[in-house]
Amino acid sequence: MSESTCPECGGSVSIPANAMQNELLPCPDCGTELEIVRLNPPLLERAPEVEEDWGE
Amino acid sequence: MTTVGIVAASGYAGGELLRLLLAHPFVEVVQATSESNVGKFLQQVHPHLRGRTSLRFIPQDALQACDVLFLAQPHGEAQTRIERYAALAGTIIDLSADFRLRDPATHATVYGAHAAPDWLARFVYGLPEINRAALRESRYASGVGCNATATILALVAVVRTGLLNLNQPIIADIKVGSSEAGSKPSESSHHPARTGVVRPFQLTGHRHEAEVRQAFADCGSLDVRLAVTSVEMVRGVSAAVHVTLPAGLAEKDLWSAYRAAWSNEPFVRIVHDKTGIHRHPEPRLLAGTNYADVGWEYDAATGRAVLLCAIDNLGKGAAGSAVQCMNLMCGFEETAGLSFGGYYP
């Protein structure tokens, strides 16, 4: 288990020991969906929004 | 066990006190008065207490000495008998407005002349989130106004951290449930007239404004106005306090202010979610609890902000805070008897 910081609210986010790069997890304080972009040391970014597929 | 009595226990606040105190690990409820229900079992007035106590209502004249006395009468009554109550119990917590305002002149302006003005300074305003240290040292605590409580807790984070310039009008738009009006029926509470309403109740000159000003008196003079609307809800207060903060703040700045104010408080939770359907404080989730949920909405371009707080008016806005005060005044664990977390949906 390691700790990182939510880029949205600055809150502390625990990274599970078995977490994988690009895994998604929510911030426990503000609920923002975050992506683990790096594991060691851990770095979180806002997860990309799901974009609408307009069938093009 | 610490012995507890409740004066005027047949109202909604009295019933909520009984519910909390009958489950409290460190106290025993030994007496409850009601002049209009003398001899009745408590559950004949408060049906949710069936099976939890064999007490019956007694008249005030039959009150015996006890360790803690809660007063849950309508405004104006406790002040006329405070000497007698003080002779019966070493610790008194009055839920009415009689001892909330410390300044006799302010009390007279808001509520009329006080029958025992010398007692005002002996009471500590009973909101632990802003008066914890004083409550620990006090034998007498006032209750809190539910609308004042929601407004105060909505404002604390931005006032205490200096984010709010106090030289501006502060407008608290407050939605309230029907139990705020008390247990006595009236024409306005009659079901066909009350159900479904969004009824502006008091949009100017609300009496709780004085409590809010008093709570922040050490920061300066607040120009705060409460505008209260009755809505379709039994329990609950939802305050939306409109202010202007500095423009250009980041979300992290507000989070930092709120965390500084509330991280160590057992009954205040920050609710400011980016996802889901419950992104802001909602009173419905707090029914029966002593929680106050706080949050905000902020426009960085203009600095316009709406500071939010939701409570149960009978919980954090009355009986819950009163029990929390008792815990502090008696040296109990502050959260004792107040662990109910609500229900959903």
Interface residues (C-beta under 8 A of the other chain):
Chain A: E8 C9 G10 G11 P26 C27 D29 C30 G31 T32 E33
Chain B: E251 K252 W255 S256 R259 I270 H272 D273 K274 T275 G276 R279
